[in-house]
Amino acid sequence: MNGFIVHDGFLSVPLYVPVANYDLPPAAPPPPYAALAGPPNPPIAGPRIPVRPHPFHLFGPLPLPPAALPAAPVAAPPPAPPAAAAPPAADEDYPPGTHFDGSRDGLPAGTSYLFPKKHTTVYVVKGSFDPLANPRTEFDFWMFKVPTILTVGDLIHQLGARTGGSDKCGVTELLEVGDGSWAKGVTIFLNDDNQKKQALAALGWDETRGAAKPPVWLKLHKG
């Protein structure tokens, strides 16, 4: 009700008393939270990582024991070094003249060798292969630098023709004619006293061979 309150006849204060309106319909209940939030997000696919529980005490988390700490990735060991290649087997047919005094030990300690001033280039066919009888066929050969003052007889001897008779130990010069074919040049055996005493330069086997001119190709005859 509305009215006035009179206090000792001196002051009037309006008094408002609200009156509830019970004729209004009841308000609808609020929608559930799920309706406002919408459908839940789908779960994110991913690897499942196990989580180790972390123990706690009154003053904070306890330190994890070493076994519980995540292990550092272990690097793969480096590959093993390749095995050292075995030294090449000694070539029994290799010319003995490539060693000082025929010895594989080389020069004595502290000793040096004075080389002749001029050399020629000599290619020697390996083994018993005959390029004259087998044109356009590949074959193996040795390459040498030989002093031009060396005699033909010494060259034959140093290339290894030492055991056969003097009429069977010698060299034959091979001349390249192109297309893998060869022509026969001079042949000298140890029983030819005149030819075997000539220096290589006298036969045209000089320092120009293997440079301005083709190298000297030889086929060795051991007897």
Number of C-alpha atoms within 10 A of each C-alpha: 7 10 11 11 12 11 9 7 7 6 10 12 10 11 11 10 9 8 8 7 7 7 6 7 7 7 6 6 6 6 8 8 8 9 8 8 8 8 8 7 6 6 6 6 6 6 6 6 6 6 6 9 8 10 10 10 7 6 6 8 10 11 11 12 7 8 7 11 10 7 8 6 6 6 6 6 6 6 6 6 6 6 6 6 6 6 6 6 6 7 7 7 10 13 17 17 16 14 13 13 12 12 11 10 9 12 13 8 6 5 7 8 7 5 8 11 9 14 22 22 22 20 18 21 19 16 15 10 15 16 19 16 10 13 13 13 11 10 12 10 14 13 13 14 13 18 21 22 18 16 18 24 25 17 19 23 19 17 20 18 24 16 11 13 14 15 14 17 22 30 25 17 18 23 18 16 9 9 8 13 16 19 13 14 14 11 15 22 23 24 15 13 11 10 17 19 14 16 20 23 19 13 12 13 22 23 21 16 16 17 10 8 12 13 21 21 21 23 23 24 21 22 14
